[in-house]
């Protein structure tokens, strides 16, 4: 028997084996299609159930995702058992052995982000819609998934951050409360009456409408600067990013106007140019 005949017999045997397994493959495909439909249906039921429970949006997404994954896991196990009659979950786990360890190392980041996503969704802080700051990224949380979080920056750029970064690093939640403190440094000249300057700044802040009225505005003489005595002005406003920028802009305008009207100078750097040699000046052209 030559090699061509051996190869021909092997190809025929493989083809016969494939044809013999076609019914199982067809049934497994039907099971997967049914799993897809069942997963969508049960996911919708889970969505309606969690909406009645009035859970946070992140928890709603977590419940839906876990339900969908559970349905798909069962469907895949059934399909594998149909195609491979001797297949069981226990045999699959035992068969993986060292391979499971290698897969674990290969997908370490994915598993880490998955677990971090679950923990982020379960904790009470950092909801969808919060304004956060982490690792130099400042923006609004738009979406939280099991692997990543979508943050819309104030410049309207979308940043997709792995959940492990949000879980491992400190996260500032700027909208955890409905109001937030604002700070502003105001410098006045050294020859200024500081008590008068403090009074003028307080009166100016009283004209800013966006300030939260039930929290006092405070003004402190903070330090001696290089060319000014610096005051620290603190007030509270709504924590939304638009309100923060609006109140700060109004405060700067009001303070500048009040200090100008009171004759109080806000120092700024002066630049003096010196020349080692006299600079010749061209004579002015005589007018015709």
C-alpha positions as CSV (number, residue, x, y, z in Angstrom):
1,X,0.0,0.0,0.0
2,X,1.5,3.3,-1.0
3,X,1.3,6.6,0.7
4,X,-1.4,7.9,-1.7
5,X,-3.7,5.1,-0.8
6,X,-3.1,5.7,3.0
7,X,-3.8,9.4,2.6
8,X,-6.9,8.7,0.6
9,X,-8.2,6.3,3.3
10,X,-7.5,8.8,6.0
11,X,-9.3,11.6,4.1
12,X,-12.3,9.3,3.5
13,X,-12.4,8.3,7.2
14,X,-12.3,12.0,8.2
15,X,-15.1,12.8,5.8
16,X,-17.2,9.9,7.1
17,X,-16.6,11.0,10.6
18,X,-17.6,14.5,9.8
19,X,-20.8,13.3,8.1
20,X,-21.6,11.1,11.1
21,X,-21.3,14.1,13.4
22,X,-23.4,16.4,11.2
23,X,-26.6,15.7,13.1
24,X,-24.9,16.5,16.4
25,X,-23.4,19.7,15.0
26,X,-26.8,20.8,13.6
27,X,-28.5,20.2,17.0
28,X,-25.7,22.0,18.8
29,X,-26.1,25.0,16.4
30,X,-29.9,25.0,17.1
31,X,-29.1,25.0,20.8
32,X,-26.8,28.0,20.4
33,X,-29.4,29.9,18.4
34,X,-32.0,29.0,21.1
35,X,-29.5,30.1,23.7
36,X,-29.2,33.5,22.0
37,X,-32.9,34.0,22.0
38,X,-33.4,32.8,25.5
39,X,-30.6,35.1,26.7
40,X,-32.2,38.1,25.1
41,X,-35.6,37.2,26.6
42,X,-34.4,36.5,30.1
43,X,-32.2,39.7,30.0
44,X,-35.3,41.8,29.2
45,X,-37.2,40.1,32.1
46,X,-34.2,40.8,34.4
47,X,-34.2,44.4,33.2
48,X,-37.9,44.9,34.1
49,X,-37.4,43.2,37.5
50,X,-34.5,45.4,38.4
51,X,-36.3,48.6,37.3
52,X,-39.1,47.7,39.6
53,X,-36.5,47.3,42.4
54,X,-35.2,50.8,41.8
55,X,-31.6,49.8,41.7
56,X,-28.8,52.0,40.5
57,X,-28.1,52.0,36.8
58,X,-24.7,50.2,37.3
59,X,-26.4,47.5,39.3
60,X,-29.1,47.1,36.6
61,X,-26.4,46.5,34.0
62,X,-24.5,44.1,36.3
63,X,-27.6,42.0,36.9
64,X,-28.4,41.9,33.1
65,X,-24.8,41.0,32.2
66,X,-24.6,38.2,34.8
67,X,-28.0,36.7,33.7
68,X,-26.9,36.8,30.1
69,X,-23.5,35.2,30.9
70,X,-25.2,32.5,33.0
71,X,-27.6,31.6,30.1
72,X,-24.8,31.5,27.6
73,X,-22.7,29.3,29.9
74,X,-25.5,26.7,30.2
75,X,-26.1,26.8,26.5
76,X,-22.5,26.3,25.6
77,X,-22.2,23.4,28.0
78,X,-25.2,21.7,26.5
79,X,-23.9,22.3,23.0
80,X,-20.5,20.8,23.9
81,X,-22.2,17.8,25.5
82,X,-24.1,17.2,22.3
83,X,-21.1,17.4,20.0
84,X,-18.8,15.5,22.4
85,X,-21.0,12.8,24.2
86,X,-18.3,12.1,26.8
87,X,-18.0,15.8,27.7
88,X,-18.8,16.9,31.3
89,X,-17.8,20.1,33.1
90,X,-15.7,18.1,35.5
91,X,-13.8,16.4,32.7
92,X,-13.3,19.8,31.0
93,X,-11.8,21.3,34.2
94,X,-9.6,18.3,34.8
95,X,-8.5,18.2,31.2
96,X,-7.4,21.8,31.3
97,X,-4.7,21.2,33.9
98,X,-1.7,23.4,33.3
99,X,-3.5,24.8,30.3
100,X,-5.9,26.5,32.7
101,X,-3.0,28.1,34.5
102,X,-1.5,29.4,31.2
103,X,-4.9,30.7,30.1
104,X,-5.2,32.4,33.5
105,X,-1.9,34.2,33.1
106,X,-2.7,35.1,29.5
107,X,-6.1,36.7,30.4
108,X,-5.0,38.1,33.8
109,X,-5.8,41.6,32.8
110,X,-9.3,40.7,31.5
111,X,-10.1,38.8,34.7
112,X,-8.8,41.6,36.8
113,X,-10.9,44.2,35.0
114,X,-13.9,41.9,35.2
115,X,-13.7,41.5,39.0
116,X,-13.0,45.2,39.4
117,X,-16.0,46.0,37.3
118,X,-18.2,43.8,39.5
119,X,-16.9,45.5,42.6
120,X,-17.3,49.0,41.2
121,X,-20.9,48.2,40.2
122,X,-21.7,46.8,43.6
123,X,-20.3,49.7,45.7
124,X,-22.5,52.6,46.5
125,X,-20.2,55.3,45.2
126,X,-19.5,56.4,41.7
127,X,-22.7,56.2,39.8
128,X,-23.4,56.9,36.1
129,X,-23.6,60.6,35.7
130,X,-21.0,61.4,38.4
131,X,-18.2,63.9,37.7
132,X,-14.9,62.1,38.6
133,X,-11.2,62.7,38.4
134,X,-8.7,59.9,38.2
135,X,-5.2,59.6,36.8
136,X,-5.4,63.1,35.3
137,X,-8.8,62.4,33.6
138,X,-11.6,64.7,34.6
139,X,-15.1,63.9,33.2
140,X,-18.6,62.5,33.5
141,X,-19.2,58.8,33.9
142,X,-21.4,57.7,30.9
143,X,-21.2,53.9,31.1
144,X,-19.9,51.2,33.4
145,X,-19.4,47.7,32.0
146,X,-17.7,44.6,33.4
147,X,-14.4,45.4,31.7
148,X,-14.3,49.2,31.2
149,X,-15.8,52.5,32.2
150,X,-16.6,55.3,29.7
151,X,-15.8,58.8,30.9
152,X,-16.8,61.9,28.9
153,X,-14.2,64.6,29.5
154,X,-15.2,68.3,29.9
155,X,-13.7,68.9,26.4
156,X,-16.3,66.3,25.1
157,X,-13.6,63.7,24.4
158,X,-14.5,60.1,25.4
159,X,-12.0,58.2,27.5
160,X,-12.4,54.4,27.9
161,X,-10.7,53.4,31.1
162,X,-10.0,49.8,32.3
163,X,-11.9,49.1,35.5
164,X,-8.7,48.0,37.2
165,X,-7.4,51.6,37.0
166,X,-10.5,52.9,38.7
167,X,-10.3,50.2,41.4
168,X,-6.6,50.6,42.2
169,X,-6.2,54.3,42.1
170,X,-7.8,57.1,44.2
171,X,-10.9,58.4,42.4
172,X,-12.2,61.9,43.2
173,X,-16.0,62.0,42.9
174,X,-16.8,65.7,42.5
175,X,-20.5,65.2,42.5
176,X,-20.8,62.9,45.5
177,X,-22.7,65.8,47.2
178,X,-25.0,68.3,45.5
179,X,-22.7,71.2,46.5
180,X,-19.0,71.7,46.3
181,X,-16.5,74.3,47.8
182,X,-14.7,76.6,45.4
183,X,-11.4,78.3,46.1
184,X,-10.0,81.5,44.6
185,X,-6.8,83.4,45.3
186,X,-7.0,87.2,45.1
187,X,-3.9,89.3,45.5
188,X,-3.8,93.0,46.6
189,X,-0.9,95.5,46.8
190,X,1.2,95.7,50.0
191,X,0.1,99.2,50.8
192,X,-3.6,98.2,50.8
193,X,-5.7,98.3,54.0
194,X,-6.3,94.6,54.4
195,X,-9.4,94.9,56.5
196,X,-10.9,97.2,53.8
197,X,-9.9,94.7,51.1
198,X,-11.5,91.8,53.0
199,X,-14.7,93.8,53.4
200,X,-14.8,94.8,49.7
201,X,-14.3,91.1,48.6
202,X,-17.1,89.9,50.9
203,X,-19.5,92.5,49.6
204,X,-18.6,91.6,46.0
205,X,-19.2,87.9,46.6
206,X,-22.6,88.8,48.0
207,X,-23.6,89.9,44.5
208,X,-22.9,86.5,42.9
209,X,-26.3,84.8,42.5
210,X,-25.0,81.2,41.9
211,X,-23.5,80.9,45.3
212,X,-25.3,78.6,47.8
213,X,-26.9,81.0,50.2
214,X,-27.0,78.7,53.3
215,X,-23.2,78.3,53.3
216,X,-21.1,81.3,54.4
217,X,-18.5,82.9,52.1
218,X,-15.1,83.2,53.9
219,X,-12.1,85.4,53.1
220,X,-8.7,84.8,54.7
221,X,-5.5,86.7,54.4
222,X,-3.5,83.7,53.4
223,X,0.1,84.6,52.7
224,X,2.7,87.2,51.7
225,X,3.3,86.7,48.0
226,X,6.2,88.0,45.8
227,X,4.4,91.2,45.0
228,X,1.0,91.0,46.8
229,X,-0.8,90.0,50.0
230,X,-2.9,87.0,48.9
231,X,-6.4,86.4,50.1
232,X,-8.1,83.0,49.9
233,X,-11.8,83.2,49.0
234,X,-14.0,80.2,49.6
235,X,-17.6,79.6,48.8
236,X,-20.0,76.8,47.9
237,X,-21.9,76.2,44.7
238,X,-23.7,73.4,42.9
239,X,-21.3,70.6,42.1
240,X,-22.1,70.3,38.4
241,X,-19.1,71.3,36.3
242,X,-21.1,74.0,34.5
243,X,-22.2,75.6,37.8
244,X,-18.6,75.5,39.1
245,X,-17.2,77.4,36.1
246,X,-20.1,79.8,36.1
247,X,-19.8,80.8,39.7
248,X,-16.0,81.2,39.5
249,X,-16.4,83.4,36.4
250,X,-19.0,85.6,38.2
251,X,-16.9,85.8,41.3
252,X,-13.8,86.9,39.4
253,X,-15.8,89.6,37.6
254,X,-17.5,90.9,40.8
255,X,-14.2,91.0,42.8
256,X,-12.3,92.8,40.0
257,X,-15.0,95.4,39.6
258,X,-15.3,96.0,43.4
259,X,-11.6,96.4,43.9
260,X,-11.3,98.8,41.0
261,X,-14.2,100.9,42.3
262,X,-12.5,100.9,45.8
263,X,-9.2,102.0,44.3
264,X,-7.5,98.8,45.5
265,X,-4.7,97.7,43.2
266,X,-4.3,94.1,42.0
267,X,-0.5,93.8,41.4
268,X,0.8,92.3,38.2
269,X,4.4,91.8,37.0
270,X,6.1,94.8,35.4
271,X,8.8,94.3,32.8
272,X,11.6,96.8,32.4
273,X,14.0,96.5,29.5
274,X,17.6,97.8,29.9
275,X,20.2,98.2,27.2
276,X,24.0,98.2,27.7
277,X,24.5,100.9,25.0
278,X,22.4,103.8,24.0
279,X,19.8,102.9,21.3
280,X,19.9,105.3,18.4
281,X,16.6,106.8,17.4
282,X,15.8,107.6,13.8
283,X,14.7,111.2,13.2
284,X,11.1,111.6,12.4
285,X,10.3,112.3,8.8
286,X,9.2,115.9,8.3
287,X,5.6,116.3,7.3
288,X,4.9,117.6,3.8
